[in-house]
Amino acid sequence: MKISAKTEYACIAMLELSSRYGSGEPVRIRKIAERHDVPPRFLVQILLQLKGAGLVVSTRGAAGGYHLVRPPEQVTLGEVMRVIEGGTKSNGRTTSASPDSPAVKALAQAWAEVEKAQRELLDRITFAELLEKARGHDDRMYYI
């Protein structure tokens, strides 16, 4: 499984927003960018994409920023990955072998099962769980 930088940055942003969920305090792009060394211009595009998917909302003005729409317990890693990567997609395996070959058919079925299991796992991992793990790695990084 290959994770793009864009997906990684989106998940970092979602973790930051998760850490402030319910505080009423919006999170500014600049703060996320500085804290995690992420290009701010890239974060703007990512947060607009997350906003378009209904995962975050923005507040304009000097005290503006972004908030999660739903509690972190209700947002999964799989959901964010699908928004950023453009939905579920096959890994694009191709083979020069005959598609009618029993071996190719068996492998195709195995790959499909692996991809299904991967999607199901990603859909079980919530941002609340990820936030808890992040806090365990670095208490100063995420706080409410």
GUPA-78457 format. One record per atom (N, C-alpha, C, O): x, y, z. Coordinates in steps of 0.001 Angstrom, whole numbers, padded with zeros to 6 digits, always signed. Layout:
<fibas>
XYZ...
</fibas>
This chain:
<fibas>
+000845-001177+000000+000000+000000+000000+000886+001234+000000+001766+001387+000847+000644+002094-000947+001422+003312-001070+000559+004489-000614-000575+004644-001067+001096+005312+000277+000382+006480+000783+001041+007719+000189+002247+007919+000337+000253+008544-000477+000794+009760-001081+001056+010813-000009+000483+010761+001080+001921+011761-000325+002184+012877+000587+000899+013647+000851+000667+014104+001970+000072+013791-000162-001187+014519-000013-002087+013845+001021-002687+014520+001858-002182+012530+000964-002991+011790+001934-002395+011917+003331-003124+012119+004303-001094+011802+003433-000410+011952+004724-000695+013333+005318-001026+013441+006499-000572+014375+004517-000835+015737+004998-002297+015915+005392-002595+016594+006374-003198+015319+004643-004627+015408+004976-004885+014759+006331-005646+015289+007141-004264+013631+006574-004452+012940+007849-003832+013727+008999-004386+013757+010098-002704+014354+008760-002090+015213+009779-003029+016367+010106-003249+016679+011277-003581+016999+009080-004522+018104+009301-005745+017622+010079-006210+018305+010991-006261+016457+009723-007431+015921+010421-007107+015599+011882-007964+015757+012752-005896+015154+012157-005497+014914+013546-005441+016220+014328-005880+016280+015476-004906+017252+013713-004878+018564+014378-006294+019042+014671-006579+019509+015774-007177+018927+013692-008562+019348+013893-009236+018472+014950-010044+018963+015739-008912+017201+014968-009462+016289+015977-009035+016707+017378-009815+016622+018327-007791+017157+017498-007278+017544+018817-007983+018776+019369-007954+019013+020576-008609+019557+018509-009312+020776+018940-010828+020624+018881-011559+021576+019153-011299+019439+018528-012737+019246+018366-013468+019577+019669-013078+019127+020747-014525+020365+019549-015342+020721+020704-014834+021906+021492-015518+022368+022406-013656+022415+021169-013092+023544+021914-013658+024877+021445-013567+025882+022151-014243+024882+020252-014727+026134+019683-013616+026964+019066-013866+028028+018499-012408+026483+019177-011239+027193+018658-010885+026657+017270-010526+025487+017135-010982+027500+016238-010615+027026+014902-009105+026823+014789-008321+027452+015500-008728+025951+013899-007311+025677+013664-006917+026347+012357-007550+026146+011321-005870+027139+012426-005399+027867+011254-004423+027005+010452-003657+026218+011007-004475+027177+009151-003586+026432+008255-002128+026671+008624-001323+025740+008649-001801+027911+008906-000414+028256+009226+000097+027469+010439+001253+027048+010471-000769+027278+011427-000370+026546+012631-000069+025078+012304+000919+024519+012781-000919+024470+011497-000687+023074+011087+000612+022985+010292+001430+022093+010519+000791+023912+009365+001978+023911+008507+003255+024042+009329+004219+023311+009103+003260+024969+010277+004455+025183+011099+004734+023992+012007+005878+023559+012142+003697+023473+012619+003865+022387+013585+004371+021107+012922+005121+020343+013530+003961+020875+011676+004280+019599+011023+005145+019746+009779+005361+018777+009050+005635+020943+009538+006512+021196+008388+005858+020754+007079+006440+020018+006281+004628+021229+006890+003848+020931+005689+003707+022225+004892+003435+023268+005486+003879+022198+003581+003725+023420+002782+002307+023994+002921+001334+023300+002626+002179+025255+003368+000848+025853+003573-000010+025865+002311-001220+025652+002388+000592+026110+001163-000193+026156-000079-000817+024795-000383-001923+024716-000918-000110+023744-000042-000620+022388-000229-001777+022126+000737-002778+021511+000368-001629+022598+001977-002691+022423+002971-003972+023139+002563-005068+022640+002816-003842+024294+001937-005031+025025+001475-005835+024139+000533-007048+024000+000690-005166+023544-000440-005842+022666-001407-006475+021462-000715-007607+021085-001019-005747+020871+000203-006231+019682+000907-007461+020012+001740-008454+019286+001699-007400+021107+002496-008528+021465+003353-009745+021868+002535-010876+021641+002962-009535+022454+001383-010670+022747+000503-011319+021451+000016-012542+021367-000096-010513+020466-000265-011031+019163-000691-011808+018500+000453-012883+017942+000232-011270+018561+001662-011954+017995+002825-013247+018759+003118-014248+018171+003530-013212+020059+002904-014412+020884+003090-015479+020509+002062-016655+020383+002401-015073+020334+000829-016000+019942-000229-016660+018601+000037-017781+018353-000409-015964+017735+000764-016503+016418+001104-017351+016459+002375-017919+015446+002784-017431+017630+002992-018250+017767+004196-017592+017271+005470-018279+017031+006463-016280+017112+005462-015578+016656+006661-015159+017807+007564-015062+017640+008780-014911+018975+006975-014509+020145+007756-015314+021359+007306-015879+021379+006213-015355+022362+008167-015950+023654+007826-014920+024723+008139-014035+024533+008974-015049+025843+007459-014115+026937+007695-014852+028135+008273-016044+028338+008041-014100+028918+009031-014578+030176+009579-013658+031252+009028-012435+031142+009113-014249+032283+008469-013451+033354+007873-013069+034385+008924-013628+034428+010020-012105+035207+008556-011742+036332+009404-010466+036114+010184-009814+035074+010082-010122+037140+010981-008872+037128+011736-008809+035962+012720-007733+035414+012964-009936+035585+013277-009973+034472+014226-010465+033199+013546-010932+032275+014212-010359+033153+012241-010882+032025+011481-009961+030831+011451-008863+030838+012009-010441+029819+010789-009690+028577+010658-010639+027456+010291-011700+027691+009714-010260+026252+010624-011043+025070+010268-011463+024288+011507-010779+024293+012530-012610+023613+011388-013162+022738+012424-013610+021441+011768-013947+021417+010584-013611+020364+012545-014243+019121+012092-015756+019291+012128-016287+019980+013000-016443+018671+011192-017904+018695+011178-018449+017663+012169-019399+017939+012901-017845+016483+012188-018293+015395+013062-017228+015100+014115-016066+015465+013938-017611+014451+015192-016617+014068+016204-015560+013136+015605-015851+012381+014677-014335+013190+016135-013261+012330+015623-013604+010843+015679-013064+010052+014905-014499+010459+016590-014917+009062+016692-015739+008626+015486-015920+007432+015251-016235+009595+014723-017103+009284+013585-016439+009513+012232-017093+009415+011194-015152+009816+012240-014422+010033+010987-013324+008980+010906-012522+008834+011829-013294+008250+009796-012307+007174+009673-011180+007534+008711-011298+008408+007853-010105+006823+008901-008951+006965+008027-009338+006627+006591-008907+007300+005654-010141+005596+006418-010579+005196+005077-011373+006283+004391-011200+006521+003195-012242+006947+005133-013059+008019+004562-012180+009158+004045-012382+009649+002935-011216+009570+004848-010324+010662+004441-009478+010235+003246-009280+011014+002314-008986+009020+003271-008166+008542+002154-008963+008516+000855-008440+008882-000198-010224+008088+000917-011047+008066-000300-011300+009474-000825-011306+009694-002036-011507+010424+000075-011721+011813-000356-010480+012327-001082-010583+012916-002158-009333+012106-000502-008090+012649-001058-007639+011885-002299-007193+012489-003274-007753+010578-002265-007279+009765-003386-008312+009613-004497-008008+009065-005557-009524+010093-004263-010531+010033-005319-011353+008768-005322-011734+008291-006391-011635+008213-004173-012488+007031-004097-011680+005765-004073-010449+005781-004106-012397+004667-004014-011713+003380-004001-011245+003069-005406-011984+003207-006381-010029+002657-005478-009496+002305-006790-008573+001110-006646-007932+000913-005614-008521+000346-007667-007634-000803-007690-006203-000308-007746-005940+000823-008155-005290-001153-007338-003890-000749-007377-003313-000820-008783-002123-000572-008977-004132-001151-009753-003684-001107-011143-002772-002243-011549-001956-002083-012457-002890-003375-010905-002044-004510-011285-002350-004916-012722-003509-005052-013113-001326-005099-013469-001487-005597-014831-000518-006749-015016+000513-006840-014350-000868-007593-015907-000008-008738-016173+000020-008982-017673-000938-008693-018389+001124-009511-018119+001211-009841-019540+000678-011253-019784+000552-011688-020929+000365-011967-018691-000174-013321-018834-001622-013254-019304-002287-012227-019167-002087-014341-019847-003458-014430-020343-004447-014221-019204-004326-014857-018157-005440-013325-019396-006427-013101-018340-007297-014325-018088-007972-014402-017062-007290-015280-019011-008070-016506-018836-007284-017587-018097-007823-018652-017796-006035-017320-017810-005196-018291-017117-005729-018522-015701-006058-017562-015005-005818-019779-015268-006272-020063-013902-005396-019384-012847-005899-018940-011815-004105-019303-013099-003195-018657-012150-003508-017167-012030-003544-016618-010928-003733-016520-013173-004050-015090-013170-005376-014849-012460-005506-013898-011689-006361-015707-012717-007667-015570-012056-007540-015745-010543-008148-015003-009772-006744-016731-010125-006552-016973-008691-005865-015787-008026-006247-015363-006935-004849-015261-008698-004151-014095-008149-005054-012870-008102-005029-012118-007128-005847-012665-009143-006762-011520-009170-007746-011595-008009-008061-010584-007382-008226-012798-007731-009145-012977-006607-008432-012677-005282-009000-012031-004401-007201-013144-005148-006431-012889-003922-006194-011395-003735-006354-010874-002631-005812-010700-004815-005578-009252-004721-006861-008530-004317-006825-007604-003507-007986-008946-004875-009272-008317-004545-009607-008515-003069-010117-007604-002417-009319-009704-002544-009576-009974-001126-008684-009118-000235-009130-008610+000794-007427-008960-000629-006493-008123+000128-006979-006673+000134-006986-006021+001178-007381-006174-001024-007863-004794-001119-009126-004586-000291-009294-003540+000337-010007-005574-000288-011236-005478+000511-010894-005426+001999-011443-004609+002738-009994-006294+002433-009582-006318+003840-008925-004996+004231-009140-004485+005330-008136-004460+003331-007472-003177+003571-008507-002068+003750-008413-001280+004691-009491-002002+002856-010558-000989+002966-011316-001130+004276-011594-000139+004952-011649-002367+004631-012397-002606+005866-011604-002173+007092-012165-001595+008023-010305-002450+007097-009458-002034+008217-009397-000513+008305-009563+000052+009386-009160+000150+007182-009079+001613+007172-010393+002248+007608-010394+003324+008205-011502+001592+007316-012811+002117+007717-013113+001879+009195-014088+002420+009716-012305+001090+009867-012481+000876+011311-011602+001801+012145-011863+001983+013335-010578+002383+011557-009648+003230+012305-010187+004656+012322-010286+005307+011281-010535+005135+013520-011078+006491+013636-009970+007479+013987-008891+007102+014444-010269+008740+013760-009303+009774+014120-009196+009935+015628-008179+010427+016117-010210+009536+016374-010111+009530+017838-009046+008519+018272-008242+008804+019159-009043+007344+017647-008041+006322+017962-006644+006798+017579-005693+006626+018341-006525+007392+016407-005224+007895+015958-004721+008999+016879-003532+009060+017193-005623+009867+017308-005254+010957+018213-004732+010395+019529-003737+010883+020067-005395+009382+020040-004957+008750+021290-003560+008154+021129-002723+008285+022023-003309+007512+020012-001981+006949+019754-000937+008054+019615+000183+007920+020108-001304+009146+018944-000374+010265+018778-000014+010861+020136+001141+011212+020381-000990+010972+021002-000727+011495+022353+000226+010583+023100+001060+011055+023873+000115+009298+022882+001011+008351+023534+002448+008479+023064+003382+008169+023803+002621+008935+021839+003973+009097+021292+004598+010421+021689+005820+010516+021805+003779+011447+021899+004317+012774+022184+003244+013599+022882+002374+014172+022226+003302+013661+024204+002277+014358+024979+002184+015843+024660+001117+016435+024822+003256+016450+024219+003209+017885+023950+002605+018200+022587+002281+019354+022306+002451+017188+021740+002031+017422+020369+000529+017659+020231+000113+018589+019539-000276+016839+020873-001723+016943+020724-002357+017106+022092-002132+016306+023000-003133+018130+022218-003815+018380+023477-005175+018980+023193-005434+019521+022119-006036+018866+024195-007374+019466+024068-007520+020489+025169-008563+021135+025277
</fibas>
